[in-house]
Amino acid sequence: MGVQILMGGIIGAAIQPNTTRLLEDIREGTFDLVLTKPEDAHVLSSVREFQVRRIVDIVIGAIVLGTLWLSSRPVGEPSGPPEQGSSDRPRRLRSPPRCCWVHR
């Protein structure tokens, strides 16, 4: 889910607005101005617009992925060498959040 939100934010912020503008410029005949500039036409048509409000989706996707990553880290890792007389317990993983369980 976090990957979907993150990728949706990236696509919505950078790719989709430029694709829409490219199609409008071709339809209206104003794309010739981009082609006659000395810079690379592909770069100019790809980075002309960026929707800053979609950064929220990118941040939320990163938070969801970070939360999932932190919740799957081992619990009770020893910080140093084992003490004498202590038994090495196997490391336990925290259970994943309920949204990640597969229900059958």
C-alpha positions as a Markdown table, in Angstrom:
| # | Residue | x | y | z |
|---|---|---|---|---|
| 1 | Met | 0.0 | 0.0 | 0.0 |
| 2 | Gly | 2.9 | 2.4 | 0.8 |
| 3 | Val | 4.5 | 1.7 | -2.5 |
| 4 | Gln | 1.2 | 2.4 | -4.3 |
| 5 | Ile | 0.8 | 5.7 | -2.5 |
| 6 | Leu | 4.4 | 6.7 | -3.1 |
| 7 | Met | 4.4 | 5.8 | -6.8 |
| 8 | Gly | 1.0 | 7.5 | -7.3 |
| 9 | Gly | 2.5 | 10.7 | -5.8 |
| 10 | Ile | 5.5 | 10.6 | -8.0 |
| 11 | Ile | 3.4 | 9.9 | -11.1 |
| 12 | Gly | 0.9 | 12.6 | -10.2 |
| 13 | Ala | 3.5 | 15.2 | -9.3 |
| 14 | Ala | 5.9 | 14.8 | -12.3 |
| 15 | Ile | 4.8 | 12.5 | -15.0 |
| 16 | Gln | 1.0 | 13.0 | -15.5 |
| 17 | Pro | 1.0 | 16.8 | -15.7 |
| 18 | Asn | 3.8 | 16.9 | -18.3 |
| 19 | Thr | 2.1 | 14.2 | -20.4 |
| 20 | Thr | -1.1 | 16.1 | -20.4 |
| 21 | Arg | 0.6 | 19.3 | -21.3 |
| 22 | Leu | 2.5 | 17.6 | -24.1 |
| 23 | Leu | -0.6 | 16.3 | -25.6 |
| 24 | Glu | -2.3 | 19.7 | -25.4 |
| 25 | Asp | 0.7 | 21.4 | -27.0 |
| 26 | Ile | 0.7 | 19.0 | -29.8 |
| 27 | Arg | -3.0 | 19.4 | -30.4 |
| 28 | Glu | -2.8 | 23.2 | -30.3 |
| 29 | Gly | 0.4 | 23.3 | -32.4 |
| 30 | Thr | 2.5 | 25.1 | -29.8 |
| 31 | Phe | 4.9 | 22.1 | -29.3 |
| 32 | Asp | 7.0 | 23.5 | -32.1 |
| 33 | Leu | 8.4 | 26.1 | -29.8 |
| 34 | Val | 9.8 | 23.4 | -27.6 |
| 35 | Leu | 11.3 | 21.6 | -30.5 |
| 36 | Thr | 13.1 | 24.7 | -31.8 |
| 37 | Lys | 14.9 | 25.5 | -28.5 |
| 38 | Pro | 18.6 | 24.5 | -28.3 |
| 39 | Glu | 18.0 | 22.2 | -25.3 |
| 40 | Asp | 16.9 | 18.6 | -25.5 |
| 41 | Ala | 13.2 | 18.5 | -26.4 |
| 42 | His | 12.6 | 15.3 | -24.4 |
| 43 | Val | 13.9 | 16.9 | -21.2 |
| 44 | Leu | 12.1 | 20.2 | -21.8 |
| 45 | Ser | 8.8 | 18.4 | -22.3 |
| 46 | Ser | 9.3 | 16.2 | -19.3 |
| 47 | Val | 10.2 | 18.8 | -16.6 |
| 48 | Arg | 8.0 | 21.8 | -17.5 |
| 49 | Glu | 5.4 | 21.2 | -14.8 |
| 50 | Phe | 5.6 | 19.8 | -11.3 |
| 51 | Gln | 2.6 | 19.7 | -9.0 |
| 52 | Val | 3.9 | 20.5 | -5.5 |
| 53 | Arg | 0.6 | 19.5 | -3.8 |
| 54 | Arg | 1.3 | 15.9 | -4.7 |
| 55 | Ile | 4.3 | 15.8 | -2.5 |
| 56 | Val | 1.9 | 15.0 | 0.3 |
| 57 | Asp | 1.3 | 11.6 | -1.3 |
| 58 | Ile | 5.0 | 11.0 | -1.6 |
| 59 | Val | 5.5 | 11.8 | 2.1 |
| 60 | Ile | 2.6 | 9.7 | 3.2 |
| 61 | Gly | 3.8 | 6.7 | 1.1 |
| 62 | Ala | 7.3 | 7.1 | 2.7 |
| 63 | Ile | 5.7 | 7.2 | 6.2 |
| 64 | Val | 3.7 | 4.0 | 5.5 |
| 65 | Leu | 6.7 | 2.2 | 4.2 |
| 66 | Gly | 8.9 | 3.4 | 7.1 |
| 67 | Thr | 6.3 | 2.3 | 9.6 |
| 68 | Leu | 6.0 | -1.1 | 8.1 |
| 69 | Trp | 9.8 | -1.5 | 8.0 |
| 70 | Leu | 10.1 | -0.4 | 11.7 |
| 71 | Ser | 7.4 | -2.8 | 12.8 |
| 72 | Ser | 9.2 | -5.8 | 11.1 |
| 73 | Arg | 12.5 | -5.3 | 12.8 |
| 74 | Pro | 13.7 | -7.9 | 15.4 |
| 75 | Val | 12.7 | -7.3 | 19.1 |
| 76 | Gly | 15.2 | -7.8 | 21.9 |
| 77 | Glu | 18.4 | -7.8 | 20.0 |
| 78 | Pro | 21.4 | -8.1 | 22.4 |
| 79 | Ser | 23.4 | -4.9 | 22.4 |
| 80 | Gly | 26.7 | -6.5 | 23.2 |
| 81 | Pro | 28.4 | -9.9 | 23.7 |
| 82 | Pro | 26.3 | -12.4 | 25.6 |
| 83 | Glu | 26.9 | -12.6 | 29.4 |
| 84 | Gln | 28.0 | -15.7 | 31.1 |
| 85 | Gly | 25.2 | -18.0 | 32.1 |
| 86 | Ser | 22.7 | -16.4 | 29.8 |
| 87 | Ser | 21.0 | -18.5 | 27.2 |
| 88 | Asp | 20.8 | -17.2 | 23.7 |
| 89 | Arg | 17.2 | -16.8 | 22.9 |
| 90 | Pro | 16.1 | -16.8 | 19.3 |
| 91 | Arg | 15.2 | -13.4 | 18.0 |
| 92 | Arg | 11.5 | -12.8 | 17.6 |
| 93 | Leu | 10.0 | -10.6 | 15.0 |
| 94 | Arg | 7.2 | -8.3 | 15.8 |
| 95 | Ser | 4.0 | -9.3 | 14.1 |
| 96 | Pro | 3.2 | -7.3 | 11.0 |
| 97 | Pro | 0.4 | -4.7 | 11.2 |
| 98 | Arg | -3.1 | -6.2 | 10.7 |
| 99 | Cys | -3.4 | -4.5 | 7.3 |
| 100 | Cys | -0.6 | -6.7 | 5.9 |
| 101 | Trp | -2.0 | -10.1 | 6.9 |
| 102 | Val | -3.4 | -12.3 | 4.2 |
| 103 | His | -6.9 | -13.4 | 5.0 |
| 104 | Arg | -8.2 | -16.6 | 3.4 |
